[in-house]
């Protein structure tokens, strides 16, 4: 409990201290054609998360795995993220640095994707040396999945909390108390940012954004924990369960990149075609979209947890995930029809009230 309290205070006090510094050095997000918020918002959620996470690590150093390698990796991501938030550096440079960190994770920490479990039948799909390459690409993909989903207030914080909560529950169930408490500690570290991001309780004047520094840190931490918990002998979680735990960011990223490539656009070029943008366009408020998407992510994570609890066949869980992906992709292609239907329903509801 003391470690969790120190984690919360470390994250919260960082937000208070960094606000004037961020405004002074220009570490702020300004409105443009894609960003509809009001005024310049400090991009300090990542610094807050780093300090909260670091506080927990310092309190529980002997209980955590590969602490030097992990802290070094997230410090590099924090520094590059701050530079990107301030100066907008090349996405290829960011991806290259993320690849280097993935290679260090493999080489120095022996943390990599060795197998995919029984996703194709009653046998373990071992990857061998190709698993090293897949680990690098998976690390880049997960980091950027959480980076790309950060589009409306509360969403990144909400989805991150869902993922860490699901991981914590599964680790607790398996007796992996170090990983369980760390997952819950990460939730505590995110809470101060989430509250201020949503204007709770201090209002919009103290609003902050996570920034690339925070979203990449979250993505790397999630892939780090998932690799530790799904690989090796006696792993407490099946690899397919990881897909359900990060279902919304992962599916949204894959669908968006596919649409961009099909239209001949760069996969790194931002747009307003993510699921949260489409919901707002359909007439939902930003807060309603945040709550609905987070609720759906919680359902997906719960399905993953239930799959572990009731020992559902991994190949069945994988097929269900693929079906979910194609349903989502189909819905995106028909987004304009869905938008018209939602607006029509809202107009009809307003007329009925009158």
C-alpha positions in Angstrom: 0.0 0.0 0.0 2.9 2.4 0.7 4.3 1.7 -2.7 1.0 2.5 -4.4 0.6 5.7 -2.3 4.1 6.8 -3.3 3.3 5.9 -7.0 0.2 8.1 -6.9 1.9 11.0 -5.3 4.9 10.8 -7.7 2.6 10.9 -10.7 0.3 13.7 -9.3 3.0 16.0 -8.0 4.8 15.7 -11.4 1.7 17.0 -13.1 1.6 20.0 -10.7 5.3 20.8 -11.1 5.5 20.2 -14.8 2.5 22.4 -15.9 4.4 25.8 -15.7 7.6 24.2 -17.1 5.7 22.7 -20.1 4.0 26.1 -20.9 7.4 27.9 -20.7 9.3 25.5 -23.0 6.4 25.0 -25.5 5.7 21.4 -24.6 2.0 22.0 -25.4 -0.6 20.7 -27.9 -2.2 23.5 -30.0 -5.5 23.2 -31.9 -5.3 22.5 -35.7 -7.5 21.0 -38.4 -7.4 17.6 -36.6 -7.4 18.7 -33.0 -10.5 20.5 -31.9 -9.6 21.3 -28.3 -9.5 24.8 -26.9 -6.1 26.5 -26.2 -2.6 25.1 -25.6 -2.7 21.9 -23.5 0.5 20.8 -21.6 1.8 17.4 -22.9 3.0 16.1 -19.6 1.0 13.0 -19.0 4.0 10.9 -20.2 6.3 12.5 -17.7 3.8 12.0 -14.9 3.4 8.3 -15.8 7.2 7.8 -16.0 7.7 9.4 -12.6 4.8 7.4 -11.0 6.1 4.2 -12.5 9.7 5.0 -11.5 8.5 5.6 -7.9 6.9 2.2 -7.8 10.1 0.6 -9.2 12.3 2.3 -6.6 10.0 1.0 -3.8 9.8 -2.5 -5.2 13.2 -2.8 -7.0 14.2 -6.2 -5.7 10.8 -7.7 -6.6 10.7 -6.7 -10.3 12.2 -8.4 -13.3 15.1 -6.9 -15.3 14.6 -3.4 -13.7 17.7 -1.8 -15.3 16.8 -2.8 -18.8 13.1 -1.7 -18.4 13.9 1.6 -16.8 16.5 2.4 -19.5 14.0 1.5 -22.3 11.2 3.7 -21.0 13.6 6.5 -20.3 14.7 6.5 -23.9 11.1 6.3 -25.1 10.2 9.2 -22.7 13.1 11.4 -24.1 12.2 10.6 -27.8 8.5 11.2 -27.1 9.1 14.6 -25.5 11.3 15.6 -28.5 8.5 14.4 -30.8 5.8 16.3 -28.8 7.9 19.4 -29.0 9.5 19.3 -32.4 7.6 16.6 -34.4 10.4 14.3 -35.3 10.3 11.7 -38.2 8.1 8.6 -37.6 10.8 6.5 -39.2 13.3 7.6 -36.6 10.9 6.8 -33.8 10.2 3.4 -35.3 14.0 2.8 -35.6 14.6 3.6 -32.0 11.7 1.4 -30.9 13.2 -1.5 -33.0 16.6 -1.0 -31.3 14.9 -1.2 -27.9 13.1 -4.4 -28.9 16.4 -5.9 -30.0 17.9 -4.9 -26.6 14.9 -6.5 -24.9 15.6 -9.7 -26.8 19.4 -9.7 -26.5 19.9 -8.5 -22.9 16.7 -9.6 -21.3 15.9 -12.8 -23.3 12.4 -11.5 -23.6 10.9 -12.4 -27.0 8.0 -14.2 -28.7 9.0 -17.9 -28.8 5.6 -19.5 -29.5 2.0 -18.6 -30.2 0.4 -21.3 -28.1 -2.2 -23.6 -29.6 -4.0 -21.1 -31.8 -4.1 -23.4 -34.8 -5.0 -26.7 -33.1 -4.0 -29.0 -30.3 -0.3 -28.4 -30.7 2.0 -25.5 -29.8 3.0 -23.3 -32.7 6.7 -22.7 -32.0 8.3 -19.8 -34.0 12.0 -20.5 -33.6 14.4 -17.8 -34.9 11.6 -16.1 -36.8 10.1 -15.2 -33.4 12.9 -12.7 -32.9 11.9 -10.8 -36.0 8.2 -11.0 -35.1 9.0 -9.7 -31.6 10.6 -6.5 -33.1 7.6 -5.9 -35.3 5.1 -6.7 -32.6 6.9 -4.3 -30.2 6.7 -1.5 -32.8 3.0 -2.4 -33.6 1.8 -2.4 -30.0 3.6 0.8 -29.1 2.0 2.6 -32.1 -1.4 1.0 -31.5 -1.6 2.8 -28.2 -0.1 5.9 -29.7 -2.7 6.0 -32.5 -5.8 5.4 -30.2 -5.0 8.5 -28.2 -7.5 10.8 -29.9 -10.2 11.9 -27.5 -10.2 12.8 -23.8 -9.9 9.8 -21.4 -9.6 7.1 -24.1 -5.9 6.2 -23.8 -6.1 6.3 -20.0 -9.3 4.2 -20.0 -8.0 1.6 -22.4 -4.7 1.3 -20.6 -6.4 0.8 -17.3 -8.5 -1.9 -18.8 -5.5 -3.7 -20.2 -3.4 -3.4 -17.0 -6.4 -4.5 -14.8 -6.9 -7.6 -16.9 -3.2 -8.4 -16.7 -3.2 -7.8 -13.0 -6.2 -10.1 -12.4 -4.6 -12.9 -14.4 -1.3 -12.5 -12.7 -3.0 -12.5 -9.3 -4.9 -15.6 -10.2 -1.7 -17.4 -11.1 0.2 -16.3 -8.0 2.5 -13.9 -9.9 2.2 -11.3 -7.2 5.1 -9.1 -8.4 3.5 -8.7 -11.9 0.1 -8.3 -10.4 1.0 -5.5 -8.0 3.0 -3.8 -10.7 0.0 -3.9 -13.0 -2.1 -2.3 -10.3 0.6 0.2 -9.6 0.6 1.3 -13.3 -3.1 1.9 -13.0 -2.5 4.1 -9.9 0.2 6.0 -11.9 -2.2 6.6 -14.8 -5.1 7.9 -12.6 -3.8 11.4 -11.9 -3.4 12.0 -15.6 -6.8 10.5 -16.4 -8.6 12.7 -13.9 -7.0 15.9 -15.1 -7.5 14.9 -18.7 -11.2 14.5 -18.1 -11.4 17.8 -16.1 -12.0 16.0 -12.7 -12.1 17.6 -10.2 -10.3 20.8 -11.2 -12.1 21.6 -14.4 -10.7 22.3 -18.0 -8.3 24.9 -16.8 -5.9 22.1 -15.5 -6.4 19.8 -18.5 -3.3 17.8 -19.6 -2.6 15.5 -22.5 -0.6 12.3 -22.5 1.5 13.1 -25.6 3.6 10.6 -27.6 6.0 10.3 -24.6 3.2 8.7 -22.6 1.4 6.6 -25.2 4.7 5.0 -26.4 5.7 4.3 -22.8 2.3 2.6 -22.2 2.6 0.5 -25.4 6.1 -0.7 -24.6 5.1 -1.5 -21.0 2.2 -3.6 -22.2 4.2 -5.6 -24.7 6.9 -6.1 -22.1 4.5 -7.5 -19.6 2.6 -9.6 -22.2 5.9 -11.2 -23.4 6.9 -12.0 -19.8 3.6 -13.5 -19.0 2.8 -15.5 -22.2 6.3 -16.9 -23.0 8.5 -19.5 -21.3 7.6 -22.6 -19.2 4.6 -22.3 -17.0 3.5 -19.0 -18.5 0.4 -17.7 -16.6 -1.4 -16.4 -19.7 -1.9 -17.8 -23.2 -0.7 -15.7 -26.2 -4.2 -15.5 -27.6 -5.5 -14.0 -24.4 -3.1 -11.1 -25.0 -5.0 -10.3 -28.2 -8.3 -9.9 -26.2 -6.6 -7.7 -23.6 -5.4 -5.2 -26.2 -8.2 -5.8 -28.7 -9.5 -2.3 -29.4 -6.1 -0.5 -30.0 -4.8 -3.4 -32.0 -7.8 -3.9 -34.2 -8.3 -0.2 -34.8 -4.6 0.2 -35.8 -4.6 -2.7 -38.2 -7.9 -1.5 -39.8 -6.7 2.1 -40.2 -3.3 1.2 -41.7 -5.1 -1.1 -44.2 -7.4 1.7 -45.2 -4.6 4.2 -45.6 -2.5 1.8 -47.7 -5.5 0.9 -49.9 -6.0 4.6 -50.6 -2.3 5.0 -51.4 -1.6 7.1 -48.3 1.3 6.7 -45.8 0.4 4.4 -42.9 2.0 7.1 -40.6 -0.2 9.9 -41.9 -2.7 10.9 -39.3 -6.4 11.3 -40.1 -9.8 11.3 -38.5 -10.9 7.7 -39.4 -10.3 6.0 -36.0 -13.3 4.5 -34.2 -13.5 7.4 -31.7 -13.6 9.9 -34.6 -16.4 8.0 -36.3 -18.5 7.8 -33.1 -18.2 11.6 -32.6 -19.1 12.2 -36.2 -22.1 10.0 -35.6 -23.4 12.4 -33.0 -21.9 11.0 -29.7 -20.1 13.4 -27.4 -16.4 12.9 -26.7 -17.3 11.7 -23.2 -19.9 9.2 -24.5 -17.5 7.8 -27.1 -14.8 7.4 -24.5 -17.2 5.5 -22.2 -18.6 3.3 -24.9 -15.2 2.3 -26.4 -13.7 1.7 -22.9 -16.8 -0.5 -22.0 -16.3 -2.5 -25.2 -12.6 -2.9 -24.4 -13.6 -4.1 -20.9 -15.9 -6.7 -22.5 -13.1 -8.0 -24.8 -10.7 -8.2 -21.8 -13.3 -10.0 -19.8 -13.7 -12.6 -22.6 -9.9 -13.1 -22.5 -10.0 -13.6 -18.8 -12.9 -16.0 -19.0 -11.1 -18.0 -21.7 -8.2 -18.5 -19.2 -10.5 -19.3 -16.2 -12.6 -21.9 -18.1 -9.7 -23.3 -20.2 -11.4 -22.5 -23.5 -9.4 -23.9 -26.4 -6.9 -21.4 -27.7 -7.8 -22.0 -31.3 -11.5 -21.2 -30.5 -10.5 -18.0 -28.8 -8.4 -17.1 -31.8 -11.2 -17.8 -34.3 -13.5 -15.6 -32.2 -10.9 -12.8 -32.2 -10.6 -13.0 -36.0 -14.4 -12.8 -36.4 -14.4 -9.8 -34.1 -11.7 -8.2 -36.3 -13.6 -8.7 -39.5 -16.9 -7.5 -38.0 -15.1 -4.3 -36.9 -13.4 -3.9 -40.4 -16.8 -4.4 -42.1 -18.4 -1.8 -39.8 -15.7 0.7 -40.6 -16.3 0.3 -44.4 -20.0 1.0 -43.7 -19.3 3.8 -41.3 -21.2 6.3 -43.2 -24.4 4.1 -43.2 -24.0 3.5 -39.5 -23.5 7.3 -38.9 -26.7 8.1 -40.8 -28.6 5.4 -38.9 -27.4 6.7 -35.5 -28.3 10.3 -36.4 -31.7 9.2 -37.7 -32.3 7.4 -34.4 -31.3 10.5 -32.4 -33.6 12.8 -34.4 -36.4 10.4 -33.9 -35.8 10.2 -30.1 -35.8 14.0 -29.9 -39.1 14.2 -31.8 -40.6 11.6 -29.5 -39.6 13.7 -26.5 -41.2 16.8 -27.9 
